[in-house]
Amino acid sequence: MQTRNITIPLRDGAMGGYLAVPDRTPVATVVAIMEIWGVNDTMRRHAHEFAEAGFACFVPDLFWCQEPGVELSDDDSEQVKRAFDLYYDFDYDLGVRDMEDTVKHLAALPWCNGKVGAVGYCLGGKLCYLMCCRTDIDCAVAYYGTYIEHNIREVGNLHRPFMLHMAMQDRWVQAEVNELLERRLSPNPLVTIHKYPGADHAFARHGGRTYSKPEADRALELTVEFFNRNLGT
């Protein structure tokens, strides 16, 4: 595996991020879209997991036009405040456009086979949903996406394979919201929903207070299978 920081050109600027590429190429690429904590150790570990599974993985610096290079932790109260300030100021429409530019750029790189998917956590999960509705990404996976319900009216435009990992004890996604999402998303044959009855939000965040290895391992296995099916290796 090779790892490095790279910069992606965007129509409105340039965005940095962390890249992990397996030794065997060309391969499909996965864009791993962060939570609200920036490109931190957890996101780099996710990148390594997907590289070990045979995919190149890029973690974009999603807050690049707000505070480039931010790297935060939920263990520090001041960093938590900064993270939520960035979160609530984040422009989702701009984020989707940035991810669309990112996918196009990555697909043309020599180590990519032209196939690009995305996986997103929390904030990144909502972006994955929006990308499946608005862009031509090959497929996407959302882990406990927050506020997807605010854009549920776009579900009729969902035209790419989409998987949702749903934490049923999620502190940030109420039970009635999970029920709404299942009711509105599941009729689409491109949508797959996996439920984790005892899991809380961020169950796949390594080292986090709500991390649960059994659920995280199961979700990763299902995600890799989904990418193998829709992207190839």
N, C-alpha and C positions, 0 to 999 in steps of 0.2 A: 504494500500500500504506500502511495505517495501522498503527502499532505502539504498544502501551502495556502497562503492568502492570495486571492486574485481580485481584480477589479472588472466589473461588468459595465460596458457602456450602455446608457439609457438615453431615451429621447430628451430627457430633461436634465441630464447630468451623468454621474457615474456612481456606482455602488460597489462597495467592497464586500468581501465575504470569505468564508473558509471552504476549501475544496479538499475532498479525499477521493483518490482515484485508485482502483485496484490495479494490480500489476498486469493483469490481462486486459487488453483493450483491442478494438473498440467495444464499448458496452453502452447500455442505456444509462440515462442520467436521472437522478432524483433530486429535486429541489426541496430541501428540508426547511420549512418556514417556521421561524421561532415563535416562542411565547412572547411575553412582554419583557423578558429579561435580557434581550440582546443575544449576540453570538457568544455564548458562554461555554463553560465546560460541558454542560448537559448537551447542548446542541452539537458540539464537536464530537461527543461520544455517539450521538445519533448518526452523525456522518460516518463515523468509523463502522458502526453496525451495518449500515447499508453498503459500504465499500467491502466489508467482509462477506456480504451476501452476493457480491458480484456486480454492484452498481457504482458508477461514479456518483458522488453526492456533493452538492453545493449548498451551503448555508448562507443565505443573503443577509446583509445588514439592513434589515427592513426599515429601521429608523434613520437611514442615512441622511435624509434631508432635515431631520429634527435634531438629532444628536449622533453624528457618525461615530462608530467605534464603541458605542455604549456596551458595557458588559456588567450586568447586575445580578444580585442574588436575593432570594426571598428570606435570607437569614438576617438581613440588616434593615431596620425599620426605615432609615433614610433612603436606602436604595429602593425599598418597596414603594415609597412615595414617588420617587423619580420615575419608576417603572409605570405606575398608574397615570402619572401626568402625561407621559409619552403615549400611553395606550389611548387615553381619552382624547388626545389631540391628533391621533393618527387618522389619515385620510384613506379610507378603504378603497375608493375609486382610484386614487393614485397608486395605492399598493397593488391593485390588480394590474394596472398598466405597467408598473415596474416589473412585476412577475412575468407578464407577457413578453416584455423586452428581454428579460433574463432567459426565458425558455428558448426564444428564437436564437439568442447568442450561443447558448450552450449546445443547442442541436447542431450547430455548424462547426463546433470544435473537433479537432482530429480524433480525440479519444472517445467521442460520442458516436453511437450508431444511428443517430438521428431521432431516436425515441426519447421523450422527456416526460416524466411524471412528477407529481409533487406530493409531499406529505406535510401536514401542518398541525401544530399543537396550539390549542386554545385560540388566540388571535389568528395564528396561521391556519387553523382548521376552518375558520370562516372564509379566509382567502381561498382555500382549496375549493370550497363549495362555489364561491363566486367565479373562480376560474373555470370550473366545469360548466357554469351557466353562460359565461361571457367570452371564453377563449377556446382555442383549439388544442389545449394541453391534451396529451394522450390519455391521462387518467390522473386521479388524485385521491388522497386519503386524508380524512380529518380525524384527529384525536380530540375528543371533548371540545368541539368548536363552540365558541361563545358568540351569542347574538346572531346566529344564523337565522333565527326566527324573524329578525328585523328585515330580512330580504327574502322571506319565504315566497313572496309573490313572484320571484324569479324562477321558481321551481319548474315552470313550464318550459324554460329555456335550457334546462339541464340536459346536455347532449353528449357528455363524456362519462365513462365509467367512474363511479364515485363510491367510496367506502367511508362509512362513519363508525368510529369506535365510540360508544355511548356509555359513559359512567353513570350508573343509575343512582348513586349517592352523591352526585355532583353538587358542590356548594354554590357553583356559579351558574349552573343550568338547572332550573327547577324541574320537578317531575312533570308538571303539565307542559313545559316546553319540550321535554324529551318525547312526550306523548304526541304533541303537535308535529314535531319533526318526523316521527315515525309515520304518522297518519298521512302527511303530505308528501313525504319522500318515497315511501315504500312502494307505491303503485308504479313507479318508474322502474322498468326492468334493468336499467343501468346502475341502480342504487343497491348497495349491500349494507346492511346495518348489523353490527355486532354489539351485544349488550353485555355489560359487566356488572352483575347485580350488587356486589359488595364494594365496588370501586368508587373512589372519590375523584374529584378533579385532579388532573396532573398525576394520575397513577403511573405514568411512564417516565416521570421526571426523576432521573437518577439522583439519589441523595436527597430528594425532597421529602417533606414531612408526610406526604400522602402516597409516596412511591410504594407500589406493590409488585414485587417481582413476578408472581404467577400471572397476574393480569398483563403486565408489561411484556413478558415473554410470549404469552398467547397472542397479544395484539401484534407484536413484531412478526411472529410467524405468519399470521394471516395477512399482514401487509406485504411481506416478501412474496408470498404466494400470489397475491393480487398483482404485484408488479411483474412477477414472472409471467403471469397470464396475459397481461395487457401491454407489457413492454418487451418481453423476451429478455434473455441475458447474453 
